[in-house]
């Protein structure tokens, strides 16, 4: 059985763990505070889930999701991720992350910063533009008319294909927004950031119920993004 490794187990990480268990995947969770702090979540998820260190989660995962603050990218283990598809959910937020010069000048995207740190892995941006409550509410079967789409970006076609396979297993379609240089299109403040997945389709998404967003809707929002 395939395994999802999680480096970070907060709102998005915990939600992805729940979706993965629902999809029949094994899950290895980790965070910066130690496996013992994840016992309640592991108990909730059941026998398919276990807690480990970040390095152990990285080694165990067929896919590995990095879902931590961008300012903590330097803590991500490198060696166990060599050759792997690494899914990055991060959004740069200076009040939390501190000022990162390459991101301030837009020389790099935050996923490119992670790719630079993980030079021998294959980073794919995904799951960064949807509220965790909506992420939990919107999975649908492959043939559902109201299946929701999520944008992805990456430099390696094989890794993007593998990421899209995971996303599909979890109940979503994918829209390819290009290489990591284009991943800014799904970042905080862009048209595709969270709003499409709420009933009101606006910046009140935090207080609104979930609503499906088709691939066409997501693609149009990505195309309309401006820096």
C-alpha positions as a Markdown table, in Angstrom:
| # | Residue | x | y | z |
|---|---|---|---|---|
| 1 | Unk | 0.0 | 0.0 | 0.0 |
| 2 | Unk | 1.2 | 3.5 | -0.9 |
| 3 | Unk | 2.3 | 5.8 | 1.9 |
| 4 | Unk | 1.9 | 9.6 | 2.4 |
| 5 | Unk | 4.6 | 11.2 | 4.5 |
| 6 | Unk | 3.9 | 14.5 | 6.1 |
| 7 | Unk | 6.4 | 17.0 | 7.3 |
| 8 | Unk | 4.1 | 19.3 | 9.3 |
| 9 | Unk | 0.8 | 18.2 | 10.7 |
| 10 | Unk | -1.2 | 21.4 | 11.3 |
| 11 | Unk | -4.5 | 22.3 | 9.7 |
| 12 | Unk | -3.5 | 21.4 | 6.1 |
| 13 | Unk | -1.3 | 18.4 | 7.1 |
| 14 | Unk | -3.9 | 17.0 | 9.4 |
| 15 | Unk | -6.6 | 17.4 | 6.7 |
| 16 | Unk | -4.5 | 15.7 | 4.1 |
| 17 | Unk | -3.8 | 12.9 | 6.5 |
| 18 | Unk | -7.6 | 12.4 | 7.0 |
| 19 | Unk | -8.2 | 12.4 | 3.2 |
| 20 | Unk | -5.3 | 10.0 | 2.7 |
| 21 | Unk | -6.7 | 7.5 | 5.2 |
| 22 | Unk | -10.1 | 7.8 | 3.7 |
| 23 | Unk | -8.5 | 7.0 | 0.3 |
| 24 | Unk | -6.9 | 3.8 | 1.7 |
| 25 | Unk | -3.3 | 5.2 | 2.0 |
| 26 | Unk | -1.0 | 4.7 | 4.9 |
| 27 | Unk | 0.1 | 7.9 | 6.6 |
| 28 | Unk | 3.3 | 8.8 | 8.5 |
| 29 | Unk | 2.9 | 12.1 | 10.3 |
| 30 | Unk | 5.6 | 14.4 | 11.8 |
| 31 | Unk | 6.1 | 17.8 | 13.2 |
| 32 | Unk | 8.8 | 20.0 | 14.8 |
| 33 | Unk | 7.7 | 19.0 | 18.4 |
| 34 | Unk | 8.1 | 15.3 | 18.3 |
| 35 | Unk | 6.0 | 12.2 | 17.6 |
| 36 | Unk | 4.5 | 12.1 | 21.1 |
| 37 | Unk | 2.6 | 15.3 | 20.4 |
| 38 | Unk | 0.7 | 13.7 | 17.5 |
| 39 | Unk | -0.8 | 10.8 | 19.6 |
| 40 | Unk | -4.3 | 12.2 | 19.6 |
| 41 | Unk | -4.3 | 12.7 | 15.8 |
| 42 | Unk | -2.9 | 9.2 | 15.2 |
| 43 | Unk | -5.6 | 7.7 | 17.5 |
| 44 | Unk | -8.3 | 9.6 | 15.5 |
| 45 | Unk | -6.9 | 8.4 | 12.2 |
| 46 | Unk | -6.7 | 4.8 | 13.2 |
| 47 | Unk | -4.4 | 1.9 | 12.3 |
| 48 | Unk | -3.2 | 3.3 | 8.9 |
| 49 | Unk | -1.5 | 6.2 | 10.6 |
| 50 | Unk | 1.6 | 6.5 | 12.7 |
| 51 | Unk | 3.8 | 9.3 | 14.1 |
| 52 | Unk | 7.5 | 9.7 | 13.4 |
| 53 | Unk | 10.3 | 12.2 | 13.0 |
| 54 | Unk | 10.4 | 14.4 | 9.9 |
| 55 | Unk | 13.3 | 12.3 | 8.5 |
| 56 | Unk | 11.4 | 9.1 | 9.1 |
| 57 | Unk | 8.3 | 10.5 | 7.5 |
| 58 | Unk | 10.4 | 11.7 | 4.5 |
| 59 | Unk | 11.9 | 8.2 | 4.2 |
| 60 | Unk | 8.6 | 6.4 | 4.4 |
| 61 | Unk | 6.6 | 8.4 | 2.0 |
| 62 | Unk | 5.9 | 7.5 | -1.7 |
| 63 | Unk | 4.8 | 11.1 | -1.7 |
| 64 | Unk | 6.0 | 13.6 | 0.9 |
| 65 | Unk | 4.1 | 16.8 | 1.7 |
| 66 | Unk | 6.0 | 19.7 | 3.3 |
| 67 | Unk | 3.5 | 21.8 | 5.1 |
| 68 | Unk | 5.4 | 24.1 | 7.4 |
| 69 | Unk | 6.1 | 27.8 | 7.5 |
| 70 | Unk | 8.3 | 29.0 | 4.7 |
| 71 | Unk | 10.7 | 30.4 | 7.2 |
| 72 | Unk | 11.4 | 26.8 | 8.4 |
| 73 | Unk | 12.4 | 25.4 | 5.0 |
| 74 | Unk | 16.0 | 24.9 | 6.2 |
| 75 | Unk | 14.8 | 22.3 | 8.7 |
| 76 | Unk | 13.4 | 19.9 | 6.0 |
| 77 | Unk | 15.6 | 16.8 | 5.9 |
| 78 | Unk | 17.4 | 16.5 | 2.6 |
| 79 | Unk | 18.9 | 13.0 | 2.2 |
| 80 | Unk | 15.7 | 11.0 | 2.7 |
| 81 | Unk | 14.0 | 13.1 | 0.0 |
| 82 | Unk | 16.6 | 12.5 | -2.8 |
| 83 | Unk | 14.7 | 11.5 | -6.0 |
| 84 | Unk | 11.2 | 11.9 | -4.4 |
| 85 | Unk | 8.2 | 14.0 | -5.3 |
| 86 | Unk | 7.8 | 16.6 | -2.6 |
| 87 | Unk | 4.6 | 18.5 | -2.4 |
| 88 | Unk | 4.9 | 22.0 | -1.1 |
| 89 | Unk | 1.9 | 23.7 | 0.5 |
| 90 | Unk | 3.7 | 26.8 | 1.7 |
| 91 | Unk | 2.7 | 30.5 | 1.4 |
| 92 | Unk | 5.3 | 33.2 | 2.2 |
| 93 | Unk | 4.0 | 35.4 | 5.1 |
| 94 | Unk | 6.7 | 37.8 | 6.3 |
| 95 | Unk | 5.2 | 38.5 | 9.8 |
| 96 | Unk | 5.5 | 34.8 | 10.5 |
| 97 | Unk | 8.4 | 33.7 | 8.3 |
| 98 | Unk | 10.7 | 36.7 | 8.6 |
| 99 | Unk | 11.9 | 38.6 | 5.6 |
| 100 | Unk | 13.4 | 36.4 | 2.9 |
| 101 | Unk | 15.2 | 38.6 | 0.4 |
| 102 | Unk | 14.7 | 36.5 | -2.7 |
| 103 | Unk | 11.0 | 36.4 | -2.1 |
| 104 | Unk | 10.7 | 40.1 | -1.4 |
| 105 | Unk | 12.4 | 40.9 | -4.7 |
| 106 | Unk | 10.5 | 38.1 | -6.5 |
| 107 | Unk | 13.8 | 36.6 | -7.7 |
| 108 | Unk | 12.4 | 33.3 | -6.6 |
| 109 | Unk | 9.0 | 31.8 | -5.6 |
| 110 | Unk | 8.8 | 30.1 | -2.2 |
| 111 | Unk | 8.6 | 26.7 | -3.9 |
| 112 | Unk | 11.8 | 27.5 | -5.7 |
| 113 | Unk | 13.4 | 28.3 | -2.3 |
| 114 | Unk | 12.3 | 24.8 | -1.2 |
| 115 | Unk | 13.6 | 23.3 | -4.5 |
| 116 | Unk | 17.0 | 25.0 | -3.9 |
| 117 | Unk | 17.1 | 23.4 | -0.4 |
| 118 | Unk | 16.1 | 20.0 | -1.8 |
| 119 | Unk | 18.2 | 20.1 | -4.9 |
| 120 | Unk | 17.9 | 16.3 | -5.6 |
| 121 | Unk | 14.2 | 16.1 | -5.0 |
| 122 | Unk | 11.3 | 17.1 | -7.3 |
| 123 | Unk | 9.2 | 19.9 | -5.7 |
| 124 | Unk | 5.5 | 20.4 | -6.8 |
| 125 | Unk | 3.4 | 23.2 | -5.5 |
| 126 | Unk | -0.1 | 22.1 | -4.4 |
| 127 | Unk | -2.7 | 22.5 | -1.7 |
| 128 | Unk | -1.5 | 26.0 | -0.8 |
| 129 | Unk | -4.6 | 27.9 | -2.1 |
| 130 | Unk | -7.5 | 26.2 | -0.4 |
| 131 | Unk | -8.8 | 26.6 | 3.2 |
| 132 | Unk | -8.3 | 23.5 | 5.2 |
| 133 | Unk | -12.1 | 23.3 | 6.0 |
| 134 | Unk | -12.9 | 23.5 | 2.3 |
| 135 | Unk | -10.2 | 20.9 | 1.5 |
| 136 | Unk | -11.9 | 18.5 | 3.9 |
| 137 | Unk | -15.4 | 19.2 | 2.5 |
| 138 | Unk | -14.9 | 19.1 | -1.3 |
| 139 | Unk | -13.4 | 15.7 | -2.3 |
| 140 | Unk | -15.5 | 13.9 | -5.0 |
| 141 | Unk | -15.2 | 10.7 | -7.1 |
| 142 | Unk | -13.4 | 10.9 | -10.4 |
| 143 | Unk | -16.6 | 10.9 | -12.5 |
| 144 | Unk | -18.5 | 13.4 | -10.3 |
| 145 | Unk | -19.9 | 16.4 | -12.2 |
| 146 | Unk | -19.0 | 18.7 | -9.3 |
| 147 | Unk | -15.4 | 17.6 | -8.9 |
| 148 | Unk | -13.2 | 20.4 | -7.7 |
| 149 | Unk | -9.7 | 21.3 | -9.2 |
| 150 | Unk | -6.5 | 22.4 | -7.5 |
| 151 | Unk | -3.6 | 24.1 | -9.3 |
| 152 | Unk | -0.2 | 22.5 | -9.3 |
| 153 | Unk | 3.3 | 23.7 | -10.5 |
| 154 | Unk | 6.6 | 21.9 | -10.9 |
| 155 | Unk | 9.7 | 21.7 | -13.0 |
| 156 | Unk | 9.7 | 17.9 | -13.4 |
| 157 | Unk | 6.8 | 16.4 | -15.6 |
| 158 | Unk | 7.0 | 13.0 | -13.9 |
| 159 | Unk | 6.8 | 14.6 | -10.4 |
| 160 | Unk | 3.8 | 16.6 | -11.5 |
| 161 | Unk | 2.1 | 13.5 | -12.9 |
| 162 | Unk | 2.8 | 11.7 | -9.6 |
| 163 | Unk | 1.4 | 14.7 | -7.6 |
| 164 | Unk | -1.7 | 14.7 | -9.8 |
| 165 | Unk | -2.2 | 11.0 | -9.1 |
| 166 | Unk | -2.2 | 11.7 | -5.3 |
| 167 | Unk | -4.5 | 14.7 | -5.7 |
| 168 | Unk | -6.9 | 12.5 | -7.7 |
| 169 | Unk | -6.8 | 9.8 | -5.0 |
| 170 | Unk | -7.7 | 12.4 | -2.5 |
| 171 | Unk | -10.7 | 13.5 | -4.5 |
| 172 | Unk | -9.6 | 16.4 | -6.7 |
| 173 | Unk | -8.7 | 17.2 | -10.3 |
| 174 | Unk | -5.5 | 19.2 | -11.1 |
| 175 | Unk | -4.8 | 22.2 | -13.3 |
| 176 | Unk | -1.2 | 22.6 | -14.4 |
| 177 | Unk | 0.0 | 26.2 | -14.0 |
| 178 | Unk | 3.5 | 25.5 | -15.3 |
| 179 | Unk | 7.0 | 25.4 | -13.7 |
| 180 | Unk | 7.8 | 26.6 | -10.2 |
| 181 | Unk | 8.5 | 30.1 | -11.5 |
| 182 | Unk | 4.7 | 30.3 | -12.1 |
| 183 | Unk | 3.6 | 29.1 | -8.7 |
| 184 | Unk | 3.1 | 32.7 | -7.6 |
| 185 | Unk | -0.2 | 32.5 | -9.4 |
| 186 | Unk | -1.7 | 30.5 | -6.6 |
| 187 | Unk | -0.2 | 32.5 | -3.7 |
| 188 | Unk | -1.9 | 34.7 | -1.1 |
| 189 | Unk | -3.7 | 37.6 | -2.7 |
| 190 | Unk | -4.3 | 36.0 | -6.1 |
| 191 | Unk | -7.7 | 35.3 | -7.7 |
| 192 | Unk | -7.4 | 31.5 | -7.1 |
| 193 | Unk | -6.4 | 31.8 | -3.5 |
| 194 | Unk | -9.2 | 30.3 | -1.4 |
| 195 | Unk | -12.1 | 32.4 | -2.8 |
| 196 | Unk | -13.1 | 29.9 | -5.6 |
| 197 | Unk | -13.8 | 27.2 | -3.1 |
| 198 | Unk | -16.3 | 29.2 | -1.0 |
| 199 | Unk | -20.0 | 29.8 | -1.7 |
| 200 | Unk | -19.5 | 33.5 | -2.0 |
| 201 | Unk | -16.4 | 33.2 | -4.2 |
| 202 | Unk | -14.8 | 36.2 | -2.5 |
| 203 | Unk | -12.4 | 37.1 | 0.4 |
| 204 | Unk | -15.0 | 36.1 | 3.0 |
| 205 | Unk | -14.1 | 32.5 | 2.4 |
| 206 | Unk | -13.0 | 31.8 | 6.0 |
| 207 | Unk | -16.6 | 32.2 | 7.2 |
| 208 | Unk | -18.4 | 30.6 | 4.2 |
| 209 | Unk | -19.3 | 27.0 | 3.4 |
| 210 | Unk | -17.4 | 25.1 | 0.7 |
| 211 | Unk | -18.4 | 25.2 | -2.9 |
| 212 | Unk | -16.9 | 23.3 | -5.8 |
| 213 | Unk | -14.6 | 25.0 | -8.3 |
| 214 | Unk | -14.2 | 23.4 | -11.7 |
| 215 | Unk | -11.0 | 23.1 | -13.7 |
| 216 | Unk | -12.3 | 25.8 | -16.0 |
| 217 | Unk | -12.9 | 28.2 | -13.1 |
| 218 | Unk | -9.5 | 27.5 | -11.6 |
| 219 | Unk | -7.8 | 27.9 | -14.9 |
| 220 | Unk | -9.5 | 31.3 | -15.5 |
| 221 | Unk | -8.5 | 32.5 | -12.1 |
| 222 | Unk | -4.9 | 31.5 | -12.6 |
| 223 | Unk | -4.8 | 33.2 | -16.0 |
| 224 | Unk | -6.1 | 36.5 | -14.5 |
| 225 | Unk | -3.4 | 36.7 | -11.8 |
| 226 | Unk | -1.2 | 39.7 | -11.9 |
| 227 | Unk | 2.0 | 40.4 | -9.9 |
